[in-house]
């Protein structure tokens, strides 16, 4: 199943919020070892999809 752009944005936002909910002084759980790298790769791909499908919108908001 191909995910719609809105589903991708919702997923990314949910995962970023989950990551930010942990106290900065406490050690992160083991599942977060490579989460940052995966999220940044997901964000990059998401922006590429938005740029390809909605170039005017991308240009307006992303410069």
VOVO-687640 format. One record per residue: residue in one letter; y, x, z of N, C-alpha, C, CB in turn. Coordinates in Angstrom, 1 decimal. Each point is the difference from the previous one (the first is absolute). Last residue first. Glycine has a CB too. Layout:
// VOVO-687640
{site A; {Y; X; Z}; {Y; X; Z}; {Y; X; Z}; {Y; X; Z}}
...
//
This chain:
// VOVO-687640
{site X; {27.5; 11.0; 0.3}; {1.0; 0.8; -0.6}; {-0.5; 0.6; -1.2}; {0.8; 0.5; 2.1}}
{site X; {-2.8; -3.9; 0.9}; {-0.4; 1.4; 0.3}; {0.9; 1.0; -0.7}; {-2.3; -0.8; 0.2}}
{site X; {2.8; -4.0; -0.6}; {-0.1; 0.3; 1.5}; {-0.3; 1.4; 0.3}; {-0.8; -2.3; 0.2}}
{site X; {1.5; 0.7; -4.8}; {1.1; -0.6; 0.8}; {-0.1; 0.4; 1.5}; {0.0; -2.0; -1.5}}
{site X; {-3.4; 3.3; -1.7}; {1.3; 0.7; -0.2}; {1.1; -0.5; 0.9}; {-0.7; 0.4; -2.4}}
{site X; {-3.5; -2.7; 2.4}; {-0.1; 1.4; 0.6}; {1.3; 0.7; -0.1}; {-2.5; 0.0; -0.6}}
{site X; {2.3; -4.1; -1.5}; {0.0; -0.2; 1.5}; {-0.1; 1.4; 0.6}; {-1.0; -2.3; -0.2}}
{site X; {0.6; 2.1; -4.4}; {1.3; -0.3; 0.4}; {0.2; -0.1; 1.5}; {0.2; -1.3; -2.2}}
{site X; {-4.6; 2.1; 0.3}; {0.9; 1.2; -0.1}; {1.5; -0.4; 0.4}; {-1.4; 0.9; -1.8}}
{site X; {-3.6; -2.8; 2.5}; {1.3; -0.5; 0.2}; {1.1; 1.1; -0.1}; {-1.0; -1.9; 1.5}}
{site X; {-3.7; 2.9; -2.3}; {0.0; -1.5; -0.2}; {1.4; -0.6; 0.1}; {-2.3; 0.0; 1.0}}
{site X; {1.6; 4.8; -0.4}; {-0.5; -0.4; -1.2}; {0.0; -1.5; -0.3}; {-1.5; 1.9; 0.2}}
{site X; {3.0; -0.1; 4.0}; {0.9; 0.5; -1.1}; {-0.5; -0.4; -1.4}; {0.6; 1.9; 1.5}}
{site X; {-3.2; -2.9; 2.3}; {1.2; -0.9; 0.0}; {0.9; 0.5; -1.2}; {-0.1; -0.4; 2.5}}
{site X; {-3.7; 2.9; -1.7}; {-0.4; -1.3; -0.5}; {1.2; -0.9; -0.1}; {-2.2; 0.3; 1.0}}
{site X; {2.8; 3.9; 1.0}; {-0.3; 0.2; -1.5}; {-0.4; -1.4; -0.6}; {-0.8; 2.4; 0.4}}
{site X; {1.4; -2.2; 4.3}; {1.3; 0.1; -0.7}; {-0.2; 0.2; -1.5}; {1.0; 1.0; 2.0}}
{site X; {-4.9; -1.0; 0.6}; {0.7; -1.4; 0.1}; {1.3; 0.1; -0.8}; {-1.2; -0.5; 2.2}}
{site X; {-1.1; 4.5; -1.5}; {-0.7; -0.8; -1.0}; {0.7; -1.4; -0.1}; {-2.2; 1.3; 0.3}}
{site X; {3.7; 1.6; 3.1}; {0.3; 0.5; -1.3}; {-0.5; -0.8; -1.1}; {0.1; 2.3; 1.0}}
{site X; {-1.3; -3.4; 3.4}; {1.4; -0.4; -0.3}; {0.4; 0.6; -1.4}; {0.5; 0.0; 2.5}}
{site X; {-4.8; 1.1; -0.9}; {0.1; -1.4; -0.3}; {1.4; -0.4; -0.4}; {-2.0; -0.4; 1.6}}
{site X; {1.4; 4.7; -0.1}; {-0.6; -0.1; -1.3}; {0.0; -1.4; -0.5}; {-1.5; 2.0; 0.5}}
{site X; {2.9; -1.2; 3.9}; {1.0; 0.6; -0.9}; {-0.5; -0.1; -1.5}; {0.9; 1.5; 1.8}}
{site X; {-3.8; -2.8; 1.7}; {1.1; -1.0; -0.1}; {1.0; 0.5; -1.0}; {-0.4; -0.7; 2.3}}
{site X; {-3.2; 3.6; -1.2}; {-0.4; -1.1; -0.8}; {1.1; -1.0; -0.2}; {-2.3; 0.3; 0.9}}
{site X; {3.2; 3.3; 1.9}; {-0.2; 0.5; -1.4}; {-0.4; -1.2; -0.9}; {-0.6; 2.3; 0.8}}
{site X; {0.9; -3.1; 3.8}; {1.3; 0.2; -0.6}; {-0.1; 0.5; -1.4}; {0.9; 0.6; 2.2}}
{site X; {-4.9; -1.2; 0.4}; {0.7; -1.3; -0.4}; {1.3; 0.2; -0.7}; {-1.1; -1.1; 2.0}}
{site X; {-2.5; 4.2; 0.0}; {0.6; 0.1; -1.4}; {0.7; -1.2; -0.4}; {-1.9; 1.6; -0.5}}
{site X; {0.4; -1.4; 5.0}; {0.0; 1.4; -0.4}; {0.7; 0.2; -1.3}; {-2.0; 0.4; 1.4}}
{site X; {0.9; -4.5; 1.4}; {1.3; 0.3; -0.6}; {0.2; 1.4; -0.5}; {0.9; -1.7; 1.5}}
{site X; {-4.8; -0.2; 0.8}; {0.1; -0.6; -1.3}; {1.4; 0.3; -0.7}; {-1.6; -1.8; 0.8}}
{site X; {0.5; 3.2; 3.7}; {-0.6; 0.8; -1.0}; {0.2; -0.6; -1.4}; {-1.7; 0.8; 1.7}}
{site X; {5.3; -2.0; 2.1}; {-1.4; -0.1; -0.2}; {-0.5; 0.8; -1.2}; {0.1; -2.3; 1.0}}
{site X; {4.3; 3.9; 1.6}; {-0.4; -1.0; -0.9}; {-1.5; -0.1; -0.1}; {2.1; 0.3; -1.3}}
{site X; {0.9; 1.4; 5.6}; {-0.7; 0.5; -1.1}; {-0.5; -1.2; -0.9}; {-0.8; 2.0; 1.3}}
{site X; {5.3; -2.3; 1.7}; {-1.4; -0.1; 0.1}; {-0.7; 0.5; -1.3}; {0.3; -1.9; 1.6}}
{site X; {4.5; 1.6; -1.0}; {-0.5; 1.0; 0.9}; {-1.5; 0.0; 0.1}; {2.1; -0.1; 1.2}}
{site X; {0.4; -3.2; -3.9}; {0.0; 1.4; -0.5}; {-0.5; 1.1; 0.9}; {2.0; -0.8; -1.3}}
{site X; {-3.7; -4.4; 0.9}; {1.0; 0.7; 0.8}; {0.0; 1.5; -0.5}; {-0.3; -1.5; 2.0}}
{site X; {-1.1; -2.7; -5.2}; {-0.6; 0.9; 1.0}; {1.1; 0.9; 0.7}; {-2.1; 0.1; -1.3}}
{site X; {2.8; -3.2; -2.4}; {-0.2; -0.7; 1.3}; {-0.5; 0.9; 1.1}; {-0.4; -2.1; -1.3}}
{site X; {1.0; 3.1; -3.5}; {1.2; 0.2; 0.8}; {-0.1; -0.6; 1.4}; {1.3; 0.0; -2.1}}
{site X; {-4.8; -0.5; -1.2}; {0.2; 1.5; 0.3}; {1.1; 0.2; 1.0}; {-0.9; 0.6; -2.3}}
{site X; {0.3; -4.9; 0.6}; {-1.1; 0.3; 0.9}; {0.1; 1.5; 0.4}; {-1.5; -1.7; -1.1}}
{site X; {4.5; 0.1; -2.1}; {0.3; -0.5; 1.3}; {-1.1; 0.3; 1.0}; {1.2; -1.9; -1.2}}
{site X; {-2.0; 3.2; -3.2}; {1.1; 0.8; 0.5}; {0.4; -0.5; 1.4}; {0.9; 0.5; -2.3}}
{site X; {-4.1; -3.0; -0.1}; {-0.5; 1.3; 0.4}; {1.0; 0.9; 0.6}; {-1.7; -0.2; -1.7}}
{site X; {3.0; -4.0; -0.2}; {-0.8; -0.2; 1.2}; {-0.5; 1.3; 0.6}; {-0.7; -2.2; -0.9}}
{site X; {3.1; 2.3; -3.2}; {0.9; -0.3; 1.2}; {-0.8; -0.2; 1.2}; {1.6; -1.0; -1.5}}
{site X; {-4.0; 1.6; -2.5}; {0.7; 1.2; 0.4}; {0.9; -0.2; 1.2}; {-0.1; 0.8; -2.4}}
{site X; {-2.1; -4.6; 0.6}; {-0.9; 1.0; 0.6}; {0.6; 1.2; 0.5}; {-1.7; -0.9; -1.6}}
{site X; {4.4; -2.2; -0.8}; {-0.4; -0.5; 1.3}; {-1.0; 0.9; 0.7}; {0.4; -2.3; -0.8}}
{site X; {0.8; 3.3; -3.6}; {1.1; 0.3; 0.9}; {-0.3; -0.5; 1.4}; {1.6; -0.3; -2.0}}
{site X; {-4.7; -0.6; -1.3}; {0.0; 1.4; 0.2}; {1.2; 0.4; 1.0}; {-1.0; 0.4; -2.3}}
{site X; {0.5; -4.9; 0.8}; {-1.1; 0.4; 0.9}; {0.0; 1.5; 0.3}; {-1.3; -1.9; -0.9}}
{site X; {4.4; 0.3; -2.3}; {0.4; -0.5; 1.3}; {-1.1; 0.3; 1.1}; {1.4; -1.8; -1.1}}
{site X; {-2.2; 2.9; -3.5}; {0.9; 0.9; 0.6}; {0.4; -0.5; 1.4}; {0.9; 0.6; -2.3}}
{site X; {-5.7; -2.0; 0.6}; {1.4; -0.3; -0.4}; {0.9; 1.0; 0.7}; {-0.5; -2.4; -0.5}}
{site X; {-4.7; 3.4; -0.6}; {0.9; -0.5; 1.0}; {1.4; -0.1; -0.6}; {-1.3; 1.1; 1.8}}
{site X; {-3.9; -1.5; -3.9}; {1.3; 0.7; -0.1}; {1.0; -0.5; 1.1}; {-0.4; 0.5; -2.5}}
{site X; {-5.2; -0.5; 2.4}; {1.2; -0.8; 0.0}; {1.2; 0.9; 0.0}; {-1.2; -1.9; 1.2}}
//
